[in-house]
Amino acid sequence: MAEMTFDEIVMRALELTPAEQEQLIERLAAALDDQAAEADESEENRPLTDEEVAELMRQEPLAPAEVIERGLTGGWADMGITDGAEWVNERKRKRKARLKW
């Protein structure tokens, strides 16, 4: 039997009666649930152990070279902000204007 394209499958499904389409949808939903359950049981989706969480949460200070390499330098002045309070007030004003409060 020749393989059907996705569009051909959809066209055939649309030729079914409403009751048959409902059965098809139910069977597809059940198959998707089964696939999702299998994926959840896979190694990739297993819950992290307490030790793995602790390792991910561990923070170590970066060396100055690493800070620069990661682009973590700069501050308000680099963003063109000279007055923090004025910047906040301007953001509030723009948000109120956008939301028309």
C-alpha positions in Angstrom: 0.0 0.0 0.0 1.4 3.4 -1.0 2.1 5.9 1.9 -0.3 8.8 2.2 0.7 12.3 2.7 -0.5 14.3 5.7 -2.9 16.3 3.5 -4.3 13.1 2.1 -4.9 11.7 5.6 -6.7 14.9 6.6 -8.9 14.8 3.5 -9.8 11.2 4.2 -10.6 12.1 7.9 -12.9 14.9 6.7 -14.8 12.3 4.6 -15.7 10.4 7.8 -19.1 10.8 9.5 -19.2 13.1 12.5 -19.4 10.1 14.8 -16.4 8.5 13.1 -14.5 11.8 13.3 -15.3 11.9 17.1 -13.9 8.3 17.4 -10.8 9.3 15.5 -10.2 12.3 17.7 -10.7 10.2 20.9 -8.2 7.6 19.6 -5.7 10.2 18.6 -6.0 11.9 22.0 -5.5 8.5 23.8 -2.4 7.8 21.6 -1.0 11.3 22.5 -1.6 10.7 26.2 0.3 7.3 25.9 3.2 9.0 24.2 3.3 11.8 26.8 3.3 9.2 29.6 6.2 7.4 27.9 8.1 10.6 27.5 7.5 11.5 31.2 9.0 8.1 32.2 12.1 8.7 30.1 15.5 9.5 31.7 15.4 13.1 30.4 12.2 13.9 32.3 13.0 12.2 35.5 12.9 14.5 38.6 16.2 15.9 39.8 17.7 14.4 42.9 18.3 16.7 45.9 22.1 16.5 45.1 21.5 17.6 41.5 19.4 20.5 42.7 22.0 21.5 45.2 24.7 21.4 42.5 22.5 23.6 40.2 21.9 26.1 43.0 25.5 26.3 44.1 26.9 29.8 43.4 30.6 30.5 42.9 32.0 33.9 42.4 33.3 34.6 38.9 36.8 35.7 38.1 36.9 39.2 36.6 37.9 37.8 33.3 34.8 35.6 33.3 32.6 38.6 34.2 33.9 40.5 31.2 33.8 37.5 28.9 30.1 36.9 29.7 29.3 40.6 29.1 28.1 41.1 32.7 29.7 44.6 32.9 28.0 47.9 32.8 25.3 49.6 34.7 22.7 52.4 34.5 25.1 54.7 32.7 25.7 52.1 30.0 21.9 52.0 29.4 21.8 55.8 29.0 20.2 56.3 32.5 21.6 59.2 34.4 18.8 59.5 37.0 17.3 56.3 38.3 14.2 57.9 39.8 13.5 59.9 36.7 13.8 56.7 34.6 11.3 54.9 36.8 8.9 57.8 36.6 9.2 58.0 32.8 8.5 54.2 32.5 5.4 54.6 34.7 4.2 57.5 32.6 4.7 55.6 29.4 2.9 52.5 30.8 -0.1 54.6 31.9 -0.2 56.3 28.5 -0.1 52.9 26.8 -2.7 51.4 29.1 -4.7 54.7 29.1 -5.2 54.8 32.9 
